[in-house]
Amino acid sequence: MSNPRLETYKILSKVQLKGIFSDKLIDQLRKKKDLEKKDFNLVFMLLKGILKMRSNLDYIASQYVQGQNFERTDTKIKLLLNLGFYQLLYCDQIPDHAAINETVELAKQIFNRKVAAFINAVLRSYQKNPRISYPQEKDKYLAYKYSFPVDLIRRWITLWDADSTESLCEFFNQVPHLSIRINTFATERLKLKDYFARRGIKTWESEASPNILLSDQSENVLQDIAFEEGYYSIQDESAAMVVELLKPEPNESVLDLFGGPGGKAAYISELMHNSGELIVIDKFPAKIKKIKQNVERLQITNMKVINEDAFKYGPVAPSFEKVLLDVPCSGWGVLQKKAELRWQTHQNMNELLKLQANALKTGARFVKPGGVLLYSTCTMNNKENEQQIERFLDQHKEFQLMDAINCLPQRYTSNNFLKTIPFLHQMDGAFAAKMKKNNRSSR
């Protein structure tokens, strides 16, 4: 039988030292035959928690390592300290003695007795005197307490304020519930809700979307045969509302230019009742693979999947009634579910803004007169959202902004846009703008 803490350490090492995404490694671990379900669940909980809270864990560990020695400590040993401290701080179901002893034994197994003695001394020092003193400066206080990069916290405080930023941090550190999108082409909401109830799976209805159920029993939902048979998919309420704002209809022609990993495209197909034409483009083979898996699982027949750079797709012609641009973005809205993303703030924002502006120009060329262009992101950054749309509409007078309130509940809209704020709406942060192209006859 595998050691769940050792498995956690191995994955942590690959994520933090080699830059491999944890979800990929978790999927590989899920397939291991010698790992029991309870051990897998422990690995998942420890891994996701440590990846989220690593700055907080490093800060606390540094308080119990004499002098400047923590900065000089080998990263692999810091990972073991993180593993031990996370269990002590955040795992009420694990006794302190077990958290310390298991981590120390792991240190012996991976390193040697000297390292094990160091780990033991640091963890027991905290156990005897669990004092944690955070910096007085608000930006550093929030960064270390809630485990976010200081630079990102400063951006958020500038955009909003310190209190809103703290609420955002608190939400992102909560365990997310599961959002279940009903395949209405295969079943109905009440039927699926009753189905789950008969299996002891508690669900409740979303206030945001009529086609979403919510649950806190993730593993049971994901492992149910009905998922494999295509009766439902996993998609956040905010992402579902993007598609509902697009409002695809049966027999329409729809282009999804940045389609991976395919959740929105699948929902589009379902709302089109598997009719019409749906073209989905993505340049990343791994995302194309996921889209095709969705196509097979959901028995989608109206979707054509193309592995190509969206900016090179052609021939360019105004031949689609609806075009979706779910563009690459900073991803601030999905930090609750994507543990590593909060640490990837090194991206060049200026380059990202240029790509988004270019995506709008490219997508606009495929829209028929009278057709719809929908731009969406999973961030709350107004530079990537409102400012992009304002600039685009100023340069493309043939497009007019449509009011999102015509398709969505009012509380999820703002100034004609779809706009969700995680701590206010209890879902991912998202933005979407729906624009209609003038008919030739009206020009």
N, C-alpha and C positions, 0 to 999 in steps of 0.2 A: 504494500500500500504506500502511496506517495505521502510525503510530509507536506501538508498544506502551507505551512509557513516557509518551507524551503521553496515550494513552487511560487509563492508570492515573491520571495526574494529574487528568484531567477527572472521572473517577468519584470520586476522593478528595475533590475540591472539592465535588461535589454531596452526598456523604455527610456531610462534616463541616461544610459551610456551610449546606446546605439541609435536612439531616436525612432524606434519601432513603435507603432501605435498599439496601445494596450488592447483594443477591441480585437485586433487580428490575433494576438497571442492568447486572449481569452477564448476565442473560437477554437483555436488549436487545443487548448487545455480541456475544453468541454468534450472533446472527442477521445480523451485518454480513458482507456477502459479500467485502469487500476485506481481511478480517483472517484471516491464515493460522492454522492450528491451533497451531503452535509459538508464534506471537505471542499468541494468546488464552491459552495456558497460562502464558506469562510474565506477562501482565496479571493473571490470576487469582492466581498465586503472590504477586506484588508487592502487589496490593491487599489480600488477606486478611492477609498478614503485616504490612503497615504499619498496617492498622486495629487489629490485635491489639496491636502493639508501639509504638503512637504515644507513650505516656507514657515508655517506655524511650528511644525515639528523641529525643523532646524533651529529656529529661534529659541525654542524651549530647551533643546539639547545644549545649545551654546551657553545657557545660564548655569549648566551643571558640569561644564568642562573647564578646568582651571585655565586662566590666562587667555592667550590667543590660540590655544591648542586645537580648538574646534575647527578653525579655518584651515589648519594644516592637516586635519584628519582626512584620511583616504575616503573618497566618495563611497566606495563599497562598504566601508565601516559605518559611514553616516546612514546608509540605507538600512543597516541593521538597527541602528539607534532609532531611526524613524519607525521601523517595524515594532520595536519594543514600546516606544512612547505612544504610538497610535493605540495600542492595546490598553495601555494604562489610562490614557486620557479619554478615549472615545468608545471603548468596548466594555460596557457595563456587564455583559454576560461572561466575560473572561476574568477570572480572579487575578488579582495583582501578582500573586506568587507564580501562577501559570504563565502570565505574560512575560515575567522576568526570566524564569527558569527555562522556558522554551527558547527564548531569544539567546540566552547565554549558551545553551546546548548547541544551537545553530551556529553560533560564533566559533565554538570548538570544532564543529564539523567542517565549516567553510574555511576558517583561518587556523587559529591555534589557541592555546590556553592564555597567552598573554592578551590577545584581543578579547577573549571571552571575559577575562578579569576586568578589563577596561569597560566593556559593555555592562557588566554586572555592577561595577562601582557607580557608573553614571545613573543607571536606572534606579538603583537602591537609594542613591542620594536624593533623587526626586521623590521617591516613595516616602522617605523620612521627613522631607520638608518640601511639600508641593507648592512652592511659591512661584508665581509667574508675574513678573513686572514688565508691562509693555511701555513703549515710549509715550511721552506726553503729546508729541506732535500728532495731529489727527490723521494725516496721511499714513505715517508709519504705524500708528496704532492700528488702523484698519487693515493695513497690509499684512502685519505680522499676526494679528489676532485671527483674521479670517483667511489668511494665506492667499494673497494676491500680489502680483508685482507692484511695487510702489509707484512706478510710472503710470500703470493702468489706473490705480486708485486716484492719482492726481488728475488724470484726464476726466474721470467720472465726476470728481468733485467740481472741476471747472465747468463741465457740461450741466450738472444738476446742483447738488449741494451735499454736504457731509452726511446728513441724516438719510437722504434718499440713497446715497452710496452705501451706507451701512445696511439699509434694508435690502438692497440688491445683493450684497455679500451674504447676508443671512439666508436669503432664498437660495442662492447658488450652492450653499453648503448643506442644504437639506437633501434627504434621500428623495429622488423624484418618484411620483406615482406613474403608472403606466397608462398611456393613452391608446385606446383600441379603436381603430377606424373600421367601421362596419362596411363590408362589401355589399352594398345595397342591391347589386346586380345578382347576388347569390342568396341573400337572406334579409331579414328585417330586424330593426333594433330590439323590439320586444321579444322576438323569437330568440335572438342571441343572448339577451339578458336572462331569459328563462333557462336557456341552455347552460349558462355559467352557474346560475343558482342551483341547478340540479347537481352540479359537480362541486358544490361547496365553495365556489369562487364568487366573492362579493364584488359587485360592480355598482357604479352610480352614473347617472346621465350627465353629460357635459351641458353647461349653460351656453357654451360658445357655438357648438355645432350639433345639429340633429343626428349626425352620423358618427358620433363619438361616445364611447363608454370609457369610464375611468376605473382603475383598480390598483390596489396596493399589493396584489399577489402576482408579481411579475413572472416568476418561474412557472407557476401553474398555468398562466395564460399562454406563455411562449411554448410550453411543452405539450399543449393540448392538440389533439389530432385535427381539430377544426381549423387551427392555424395553417397546418400543412395542406389542408384541403381548400384553403383560399377563402374561408368565410369572413376573415378579418385580417387586418394588417396593423402594424404598430406605427403610429404617426401622431406627433404632437398636435394639439388643438390649433395652435397658431399656424402650422403648416397646412392643416386641412382647410382653414379659413382662407388661405391664399388661393387655393383651388376653387373654393366656393365663391370668392370674389371674381375670379376669372369666369365662372359660370359656363363651363363647356356644355354644349347641347348635343343630342344625338345627330349624327350625320354631318357634323361640322368638320372643317379642316383645321387642325391645331399643330403648332410647332413649339416644341420645348427645347430651347437651344442649349441649356446647361442642365441636362436631365438627370445626371447621377446624384445619388444612388437609386433614384427611381420611384420614391414614395409618392411624390406629387403626380408624376406621369401615370402611375397606376390608378390613382384616384380620378384623374381626368378621364381615363379609359372607362372606369366604372360609371361615371356620370354621363358619359357618351353612350352607355349601354352597349359597349363593344362595337359601335358602328362608326361610320365616317373614317377619317384619316388622322392618325396621330404619329407625327415624326418626332423622335427623341434623339438628340445629339449629345454626345459627351466624348472628350478626348482621352479619358483615362480608362484603360482596359479593365482595371479592377472594378470601377463603377459600372462599366458596360456589363460585366459579368453579373453584378447584383441586379441590374435592370432585367436581364434575361431570366434570372432566377425568379423574379417577381412575375414576369410574363408567363412562365411555366406554371408557377404555383397558383396564380389567379386565373389561369386559362384565358389570357388576353389575346385577342385575334386582330384588333384594329391598330396595333402599334408596330411601327417600323423603327428599329434601333440601329443607329449609325455611329460607329467609332471614328469620330473626326473632330478636329478643332472647330468650335462654333464660328470662329472668325474666318474660316476657310470654306465653310459649307456653302454649296451653291448647286445649281445656278440661282443667283439672287433674283427674285421676282416677287411682286406683291400678290401672293397666291394663297395666303392663309387668313382665315377668319379670326383666329386668335393666336397670339404669340406670347409665350411665357418666358420671361428672363429671370430665372432664380439665380442671381449672379453670385460669384465668389465675393465674400465679405469678411469683415473682421471677426464675425461669429460671436459677438458679445452676448447675444441672446440665448445661446445654447450652452453656457458654461456650467450649468447644473448637470447636464448629461455627459458632456465631453470633458473628462477630468483633466487631460493634458492641455487643452486649448488655452487655458488661462496663462500658460507659461510661454505661449508662442506669440509674444507681442513684438517680436523682432521684425515682423513684416513691414515692408515699405508702404506706408499708407498712401503716399502720393502715387505710387505705381498702381495700387489697388483702385484708387479713385479714377485714374485714367482708364483702367480696364473696364470699370463699370460704365463710364461715359461712352466708351467705344462699344460696349455691349448694347446700350440703348440705341445708338446710331445704327448698329448692324441689325438688331431686331426690328427696328422701325421699317426697314426696307422690305421686309417679308409680309407686312400687314396689308390686306386688301383695303380699298376704300370702304368705309363703313365698318371696318374690322377693329379689333381690340388688341392693344399692347399692354401687358401687365409686367411690371418690374417689382421684384421682391428681394428682400434680404432677411437674414436672421441676426440682425444687429439693431441697436438703438442709437447708433451714431448718426446725427443729423447730416454730417458731411456726406455720408454714404446714402442717405435717404432723401429727406426733403430737398436738400441743396442740389442733389443730382437731378431730381425731377424738375425743380424750378429752372435749372439751366437748360435741360432738354426741351421743355415746353417753350422757353424763350427762343430757342433756335429752331424749333419745328412747329410752326404755327398751324400745321395741318392736324395736329393732335390736340385734343381737349381732355382735361382731367374729369373723370367721372366720380360721382359721390359713392364711397364705399358703403354708406348707410343703406343704400338700395339693395344690398346683397347680404349684409351682416348685421348682427345686433349692435346697437348704437354704442354700447360701452367699450367696444373693441375698435372704435373708429375715432379719428381726430383730424379735423381739417380736410375731410374727404378721403383720408388715407385709412388703410388698415394699420393699426399701431397697437401692439401689445407690450406691456411693461411687466416683466416677470413677477416682481413682488406685489404688484397691484392686481394682476389677473391670474396669478398662480399657474403660469404656463411659460413656455419659451418666449423670448422677446422676438418680435417680427415686425416687418414693415412691408407694405405693398401699395402700389399706386396703379390704378386702372385708367388707361387712356384710350379714347376712341379717335380713329382717323376719319376725317371728314370725307363724305361722299363727293365724287367728282362733280355731281350735279349741283352741289351747294357751294362750290368754290367760285 
